[in-house]
Amino acid sequence: MTLNFVLGKNQFDHHQKMMELFQEDYQKDPNGQFFFLVPNHIKFESEINILKSFDKGGDKLIATNNVQTFSFSRLAWYFLRSSSDYNVETLTQTKSAMLLKEIVQSHKADLKIFRGMIDKPGFIDQMISQFNEFLNGAVQPDDIEAVLDNNGDGIFADKIQELNLIYSDYLQKIQAYNTNDFQLNSLADFLNQKIKTSEYHFYIEGFSTFTATELNLVKTMILNSGNLNVSLVLEKSSLNSTDKSDFFYRPISTYQQLHDFATQQQLATHSYFADKLRINSDLAILEDYWIQSSGVGAIKKSVLDDKNNVQIWKATDKQTEVSAVSSYIRRMVARKDYRYNDFLIVARNLSEYGSFIESFMKNNEVPYFIDLQKKMANHPFKRLIDLLFAIHDKGMQEDDVIGMLRTELLIPVEFKDDIIGFRQAVDLTENYALANGLTKHNWLGDNFKPNVKFDQKQDQVRIQEYQQINLIKNFVKTISQKLDKFLDDSATSTDSATALYEFLTKNGVFEVLLKWQQQATIQKNLTLANQPEQIVSLFNQILDEYVTVFGNQQFDSNDFIGILDAAFESATYSQIPSTLDAVSISEIGMIQPNNRKITFILGSTTNNMPGATVSNNLVTDDERGFLNENLSEGKFLKESDEIVNNSEPFLHDITFTTGSKRLIFTYPNLTEDNKKLEISSYVKRIQEHFALNIEDKLASPLVDDPDDDQNYSHVLEYVGSKTSTLNYLIRVSRAAIDRKQDIPATWNYVKNRLTQQAPETTDFALGSLDYQNKPYDLRPETVDALYEKNLNISISQLETFYMNEYEYFLKYGLRIHPRQLFEITPAQTGSIFHAVLDGLVKYLNTNDQKLVDFDDTEITNLVVDLFKEQVSLPENKIFNSSARMLYISTKLQSTLVQLVKNMKIQYRRNKFVPKKSEVTFGRMEQVDLKGLVYKDVALGHDINVRGKIDRIDEMTLADMTYLAIIDYKSSERNFSFPQFLDGITMQMPTYIQDLNQNLELFKTPETDIKIGGALYEHIVNPFVRLTKSSVPVEQKILNKFKLQGLLLNDEELLDNFDKDARTAKDIRTARSPVVSFGKNDVIDDKQMAMILKYNDHLIRNAGEKIYSGKLNLNPYRYQKLTALQYSDYRSIFEFDAMLPENEYHDIINYNKNDVLDKIEKVLGGEE
């Protein structure tokens, strides 16, 4: 019974010294049993290293069956595996959660502090974690009770008392289960009862601290073995320190606990100091300085023999950081005597790199193994279970239904062997669901039908799409009905769990998982291939445990899903490296085997190094301190945050000295949002002491051509796999083109090698350098296929063409449209406005009534009736779909009521009456007016212009009837002459033009007829600020509805457009709240004719350009407006005004007269 310590800094080879002790023990007791105990995390690699050590033993033969490498839990299994007391059911996290849930519910009435937390997500998991800490600390309820009895007035007493109440019941419940503390305590009992234990020899490596349960086991092993050997990273000078801020405090505490115990037991103890360097001299010098600078001894001046052994890299960003590391590793393996498993990459928080580190490794063809546990919570199977219950409990919400289908675990038999077809069908179904706002009633109702009747020949594609949509719809309906059968019934937990499993089996879910496993195996992806089996195994375990605990209780779906969530959230995959020769990627703080040669520390910034630990347990740091101070010897909880944070220098010392040859710190200069990051104070300290240079790792290589040696080295930094090297070649080539210079000769060499080795890929990638973001012109046959013989075009389409010619091509040539969503759009709001106002005009004309004769109440009632009629139509169902939509409906209705009331006031101030509304012209069904037809515009093509005039008002005077075109707008609008010059506002001139050619339809024998103007009417429920003003509020409101646009300069018309807009001398004033008489609104006959003629020119010009096949990406820009602001196609345009080939089509803000002068010149040139 001897206790041996192997001590020394981490730079020394503790394992080699441990193997020397082993060799001595083996020579003395060749028939003994030898056990190397290491953290479970590194057990496999430790065993390999120990076996390798035997190879170095010369001619000595060792019976390796007497030498075992175990973790503590595995050692317990080794000794107790045949014991019936040991072979009991293991307590899983899931079973713990179920038992605890029962306990806290039973104590709910007794709880005061925790009562409100019981049902909060994560509370049960926190409690399990806390109780595990108690168990690992060998703390029993009686221990806690004793502390409280002796310190009853403590401020923590009530909370801890309440927690102990639950803990006591919890221990009663788990007595029959195998827990970690149970395993270690059972092993301790076994060793205490074993007669012949002197043949056991234990060698403990890789620990700096132990839990109380582990420490008690170690003490038992000291008493019941030939000898026990413990390796600790600890300097001789610190052995007797009691300072909690000491660099070696954690291993000191462990050393002192074990040494004091051995002394009390009057056992022999020996301290051996490792003295052979495991790492090179430069890393040893670094460790010496690091310990000194952390408060252990005086700082001595020191110099590195080779500064390459400690490097600091500053990368542009995190992606560049990882790329530089992967390229370096690949280069070292290719050119030096290294293997991939000689490299270790660590980060404080690997999740910061999680989204891209694997892709960079794959891109550089560097094999890797991420040494972190991956949670099962994100697997499609877990999501499927959640969604099945959500579909049943939440009324078949659209996201839940589509999400269930997207898991691809439930597939209709029609698509069993056609996953591509299934995905397309789901895409179509999702589009339909998004556009129609489907509810449970829709999913369970009759087949979905289109809003229009399809032609059996012309619409074959659309008919087939609806068939696929309904196939998916009926599949969802069947799934829902099957779920209802066992979830609606009041069944026991056993029955419901059984029914769920049978549902998954009968619907082929497990078959799909098996198929996934087979596919991954064929693809040699062992990690992915192993997941389905582990997922199903976990699910079966959860069901078994659930039935055991809640079997006869009534099934509660919310509780079941909560348990399932907790179980999957805590469960992790057992990982299998795809190759033994792989770079290890891990986190600082995780124990690493000391067989690496080069260590990279990513993210060496002030944010990550040093780290700061803040506990988030049920028992706070202060409460833990209170318990630790009062617990009896041999019982203790976790260390305080203060001790953990004080141990940061020690933790980093272990990381710094993991690799034996080089240590490379890397950090990004910028965050994802381009904020500057500062280098870690730890690294800064090292850099300043050793005068290290900080190497810049740039996102793009330099284009300048320095001397040959420098350029050669610089280029090598970016040479990796063909794919990654090509990436940097592209960047260099682009920079050279921008600078109008040739790429450096070294990069030209790289280019030639890539062209030889991967010609197709290289040529394709290099072709991007000549790419310009501009569209190609269409071939004549493509133009004919897209636009056919004649162009049937609307005014809005013409305006779109002049706003951006390429958008016209996408929208009306290729007919690309954004996905429809079940939401109120400006177009839908406009449609209902137009429909109600159309109904109003038709009502007045049908009943031969005038709006001016209605009072406000009658107007309100009429508009409300018309509005209700419209929102009841199927196409407007969205307005009744929710409380929010009903609220929006009332606001729209109020807006219309206010508009019509002000229309009445306008009609009172003139003699206009609404003659017609929603007047269609052109090639439409049931057109009211003939359209505009332009013959033989471009190589025999005709242009047929169609449109719809919102309203035509009529005013009859003594010998003349005037027509006014009214166009409704949801925003204030006037006629913009600069925009008309460039074709952006063609609507009003086109309406005038078409109405002009159809005037005979409105003519009466009594009077002549002419068009008096085309005006915009603002649909608004205005906000009017109340101020001390002589202007009546009614007039202020009326002013908000002022008509603006084009008005003919006809004195009789203008005098009668607002009869109340007169001065005291009965002279017309320009200040009318009804219509704008401004200089930009009023035009004479000659100007009107010129505008209409130029409108003809714009239409013909658009037709010629469209049929020419020339495509231009030329969005307009007018003051602060551009054609890109509200475009649905920006992701396709990729327009960038910084590119020389991308330019805005700027509209100059000319005044009215300048525009007319330019129009005259254009028209004069045509003549």
Buried (B, 14 or more C-beta within 10 A) or exposed (E): BBBBBBBBBBBBBBBBBBBBBBBEBBEEBEEBBBBBBBBEBBBEBBBBBBEEBBEEEEEEEBEEEBBBBBBBBBBBBEBBEEEEEBEBEEBBBBBBBBBBBBBBEEBEEEBEEBBEBBBEEEBBBBBBBBBBBBBBBBBBBEBBBBBBEEBEEBEBBEBBBBBBBBBBBBBEBBEEBBBBBBBBBBBBEBBEEEEEBEEBBBBBBBBBBBBBBBBBBBBBBBBBBBBBBBBBBBBEEBBEBEEBBBBBBBBBBBBBBBBEBBEEEEBEBEBBBBEEBBBBEBBBBBBBBBBBBBEBBEBEEBEBEEBEBBBBBBBBBBBBBBBBBBBBBBBBBEEEEBEBBBBBBBBBBBEBBEEEBBEBBBBBEBBBBBBBEBBBBEBBBBBBBBBBBBBBBEEBBBEBBBBBBBBBBBBBEBBEEEEEEBBBBBBBBBBBBBEBBBBBEBBBEEEBEEEEEBEEEEBEEEBEBBEBBBBBBBBBBEBBEBBEEBBEEEBBBBBBBBBBBEBBEEBBBBBBBBBBBEEBEEEEEBBBBBBBEBBBEBBEBBBBBBBBBBEEEEBEBEBBBBBBBBBBBBBBBEBEBBEEEBBBBBBBBBBBBBBBBBBBBBBBBBBBBBBEBEBEBBBBBEBBBBBBEBBEEBBBBBBBBEBBBBBBBBBBBBBBBBBBBBBBBBBBBBBEEEEEBEBBEBBBBBBEBBEBEBBEBBBBBBBEBEEEEEBEEBBBBBBBBBBBBBBBBBBBBBBBBEEEEEBBEBBBEBBEBBBEEBEEBBEEBBEEEEEEEBBEEBEEEEBBEBBEEBBBBBBEBBBBBBBBBBBBBBBBBEEEEEEEEBEBEEEBBBBBBBBBBBBBBBBBBEEEEEBEEBEEEEBBEBBBEBBEEBBEEEEBBBBEBEEEBEEBBEEBBBBBBBBBBBBBBBBBBBBBBBBBBBBBBBBBEEBBBEBBEBEEBBEEBBBBBBBBBBBBBBBBEEEBBBBBBBBBBEEEBBBBBBBBBBBBBBBBBBBBBBBEBBBEEBEEEEBEBBBBBBBBBBBBBBEEEEEEEEEEEEEBBBBBBBBBBBBBBBEBBBBBBBBEBEEEEEEBEEEBBBBBBEEBBBBEEEBBEBBBBBBBBBBBBBBBBBBBBBBBBBBBBBEEBBBBEEBEBBEBBEBEEEEEEBBBBEBEEBEBEBBBEBBBEBBEEEE
